């Protein structure tokens, strides 16, 4: 069992899911309530990682943060080292790759909020940001939790994107999925089986938790 890789994956997934909750709430709010005619273009961009091959996304992220890119040069000037093949690079790539897993459940939950409550808050003089914080978010807590859990679980199992952007540096960018690949390549099937079984149990537990969360409002609705 490669515990350093497991620990790094957990740290990566925790950071990514927290960041996605921070940036995902306003994005999901805009997608749920905006009436802009071309909103579907933004929805398509947010959902693009769902259909884009991970290696393609990883390649373009690698090019975007490379030493010859403006972002890469700015990062190197600020920190003294490249963004590619670092833990910070993994965080950036994972945020982009897991974005729809956080935004879409939250946006769907926001869209189910009764517009009458939002209009009533506006009638009482509540500014939009306060209505969003005091009304929309509390009524959408199941979707927010689901988005956070799914983005965490999705980040744990990433392979193509993290391999393209971070490589395979033990203790720095070597995640648990890359560790399993290395174990199979080295014919360490017992170790690979133990690590894969751990991920299988974790993934099944996450799905059970998500379904338990999203079934709660249905159960309440059925009793009315």
C-alpha positions as CSV (number, residue, x, y, z in Angstrom):
1,X,0.0,0.0,0.0
2,X,1.5,3.3,-1.1
3,X,0.4,5.5,1.8
4,X,2.3,8.6,0.7
5,X,0.4,8.5,-2.6
6,X,-2.9,8.0,-0.7
7,X,-2.2,10.9,1.6
8,X,-1.3,13.1,-1.3
9,X,-4.5,12.2,-3.1
10,X,-6.6,13.0,-0.1
11,X,-4.8,16.3,0.4
12,X,-5.3,17.2,-3.3
13,X,-9.0,16.2,-3.3
14,X,-9.7,18.2,-0.1
15,X,-8.1,21.3,-1.5
16,X,-9.8,20.9,-4.8
17,X,-13.3,20.3,-3.4
18,X,-13.0,23.3,-1.0
19,X,-11.9,25.6,-3.9
20,X,-14.7,24.3,-6.1
21,X,-17.3,25.0,-3.5
22,X,-16.0,28.6,-3.2
23,X,-16.0,29.3,-7.0
24,X,-18.8,26.9,-7.8
25,X,-21.4,28.6,-5.7
26,X,-21.4,31.9,-7.7
27,X,-21.0,30.0,-11.0
28,X,-23.9,27.7,-10.2
29,X,-26.0,30.7,-9.0
30,X,-25.4,32.5,-12.3
31,X,-26.3,29.4,-14.4
32,X,-29.4,28.8,-12.4
33,X,-30.8,32.3,-12.4
34,X,-29.4,34.1,-15.4
35,X,-31.7,34.8,-18.3
36,X,-28.9,35.6,-20.7
37,X,-29.7,34.3,-24.2
38,X,-26.3,32.7,-24.8
39,X,-26.0,31.1,-21.3
40,X,-25.9,27.6,-22.9
41,X,-22.4,28.4,-24.2
42,X,-21.2,28.9,-20.6
43,X,-23.0,25.7,-19.6
44,X,-21.2,23.8,-22.4
45,X,-17.8,25.1,-21.3
46,X,-18.5,24.1,-17.7
47,X,-19.6,20.6,-18.8
48,X,-16.8,20.1,-21.3
49,X,-14.6,18.0,-19.0
50,X,-17.3,15.4,-18.8
51,X,-16.8,14.5,-22.5
52,X,-13.3,15.7,-23.2
53,X,-10.6,13.0,-22.9
54,X,-8.5,13.6,-19.8
55,X,-5.3,13.5,-21.7
56,X,-6.5,16.3,-24.0
57,X,-7.5,18.5,-21.1
58,X,-4.2,17.7,-19.4
59,X,-2.2,18.5,-22.5
60,X,-3.7,22.0,-22.9
61,X,-3.4,22.7,-19.2
62,X,0.3,21.7,-19.4
63,X,0.8,24.0,-22.4
64,X,-1.0,26.8,-20.5
65,X,1.2,26.5,-17.4
66,X,4.4,25.6,-19.2
67,X,7.6,27.7,-19.0
68,X,6.9,29.4,-22.3
69,X,3.4,30.5,-21.5
70,X,2.5,33.8,-19.9
71,X,1.0,32.0,-16.9
72,X,4.1,29.8,-16.5
73,X,6.5,32.8,-16.8
74,X,4.5,34.8,-14.3
75,X,4.4,31.9,-11.9
76,X,8.1,31.3,-12.2
77,X,8.9,34.9,-11.7
78,X,6.7,34.9,-8.5
79,X,7.7,31.6,-7.0
80,X,11.0,30.8,-8.6
81,X,9.9,27.4,-10.0
82,X,7.7,26.2,-12.7
83,X,4.0,25.4,-12.2
84,X,4.1,22.3,-14.3
85,X,5.0,19.0,-12.5
86,X,4.2,20.5,-9.1
87,X,1.5,19.9,-6.6
88,X,0.1,23.4,-7.4
89,X,-0.2,22.4,-11.0
90,X,-2.1,19.3,-10.0
91,X,-4.5,21.5,-8.0
92,X,-5.2,23.8,-11.0
93,X,-5.7,20.9,-13.4
94,X,-8.0,19.1,-11.0
95,X,-10.1,22.1,-10.4
96,X,-10.7,22.4,-14.1
97,X,-11.3,18.7,-14.5
98,X,-13.7,18.4,-11.6
99,X,-15.6,21.7,-12.1
100,X,-18.8,20.2,-13.6
101,X,-19.0,17.6,-10.8
102,X,-19.4,20.5,-8.3
103,X,-21.3,23.1,-10.4
104,X,-24.0,21.0,-12.0
105,X,-25.5,19.4,-8.8
106,X,-25.4,22.8,-7.1
107,X,-27.0,24.6,-10.1
108,X,-29.7,22.0,-10.3
109,X,-30.4,22.4,-6.6
110,X,-30.5,26.2,-7.0
111,X,-33.0,26.0,-9.9
112,X,-35.4,24.0,-7.7
113,X,-35.7,26.9,-5.1
114,X,-39.1,28.4,-5.1
115,X,-38.9,31.7,-7.0
116,X,-41.7,33.1,-4.9
117,X,-39.4,33.0,-1.9
118,X,-36.7,34.9,-3.8
119,X,-39.3,37.5,-5.0
120,X,-40.6,37.8,-1.4
121,X,-37.1,38.5,-0.1
122,X,-36.7,41.2,-2.8
123,X,-40.0,42.8,-1.9
124,X,-38.9,43.0,1.7
125,X,-35.8,45.0,0.6
126,X,-33.2,42.2,0.8
127,X,-30.3,42.7,-1.7
128,X,-29.6,39.9,-4.1
129,X,-26.4,38.8,-2.3
130,X,-28.2,38.5,1.0
131,X,-31.1,36.6,-0.6
132,X,-28.6,34.2,-2.1
133,X,-26.8,33.6,1.2
134,X,-29.9,33.6,3.5
135,X,-32.5,31.9,1.3
136,X,-31.0,30.1,-1.7
137,X,-28.0,28.4,-0.1
138,X,-29.8,27.0,3.0
139,X,-32.6,25.6,0.7
140,X,-30.0,24.0,-1.5
141,X,-27.7,22.4,1.1
142,X,-28.3,18.9,-0.3
143,X,-27.0,19.9,-3.7
144,X,-24.1,21.7,-2.3
145,X,-23.1,18.7,-0.2
146,X,-23.5,16.5,-3.3
147,X,-21.3,18.7,-5.4
148,X,-18.6,18.8,-2.7
149,X,-18.6,15.0,-2.2
150,X,-18.6,14.3,-6.0
151,X,-15.8,16.7,-6.7
152,X,-13.8,15.1,-3.8
153,X,-14.4,11.6,-5.1
154,X,-13.7,12.5,-8.7
155,X,-10.4,14.1,-7.8
156,X,-9.3,11.0,-5.8
157,X,-9.7,8.8,-8.9
158,X,-8.0,11.1,-11.5
159,X,-5.4,9.6,-13.7
160,X,-4.9,11.1,-17.1
161,X,-5.0,14.8,-16.2
162,X,-2.7,14.5,-13.2
163,X,-0.3,12.3,-15.1
164,X,-0.1,14.8,-18.0
165,X,0.3,17.9,-15.8
166,X,2.2,16.5,-12.7
167,X,4.0,13.4,-14.0
168,X,4.9,10.8,-11.5
169,X,7.1,12.3,-8.8
170,X,6.9,10.4,-5.5
171,X,5.7,12.6,-2.6
172,X,5.0,15.5,-5.0
173,X,2.7,14.5,-7.8
174,X,2.3,10.8,-7.5
175,X,-1.4,10.1,-6.7
176,X,-3.0,6.9,-5.7
177,X,-4.3,6.1,-9.3
178,X,-0.8,6.6,-10.7
179,X,0.5,4.3,-7.9
180,X,-1.8,1.6,-8.9
181,X,-0.7,1.9,-12.5
182,X,3.0,1.7,-11.4
183,X,2.2,-1.4,-9.3
184,X,0.6,-3.2,-12.2
185,X,3.4,-2.2,-14.5
186,X,5.8,-3.7,-12.0
187,X,3.8,-6.9,-11.6
188,X,3.0,-6.1,-8.0
189,X,-0.5,-7.4,-8.4
190,X,-1.1,-8.0,-4.6
191,X,-0.3,-4.3,-3.8
192,X,-2.3,-3.1,-6.8
193,X,-5.3,-5.2,-5.7
194,X,-5.1,-3.8,-2.1
195,X,-5.0,-0.2,-3.3
196,X,-7.7,-0.7,-5.9
197,X,-9.9,-2.4,-3.4
198,X,-9.5,0.5,-1.1
199,X,-10.6,2.9,-3.9
200,X,-13.5,0.6,-4.8
201,X,-14.8,0.6,-1.2
202,X,-14.3,4.4,-1.0
203,X,-16.1,5.0,-4.3
204,X,-19.0,2.8,-3.3
205,X,-19.3,4.6,0.0
206,X,-19.3,8.0,-1.7
207,X,-22.0,6.9,-4.1
208,X,-24.1,5.6,-1.3
209,X,-23.7,8.9,0.6
210,X,-24.7,10.9,-2.4
211,X,-27.8,8.8,-3.2
212,X,-28.8,9.0,0.5
213,X,-28.5,12.8,0.3
214,X,-30.4,13.3,-2.9
215,X,-33.2,10.8,-2.0
216,X,-34.0,12.8,1.2
217,X,-36.1,15.5,-0.5
218,X,-37.9,12.9,-2.6
219,X,-38.9,11.1,0.5
220,X,-40.2,14.2,2.1
221,X,-42.1,15.2,-1.0
222,X,-43.7,11.8,-1.2
223,X,-45.2,12.2,2.3
224,X,-47.0,15.5,1.5
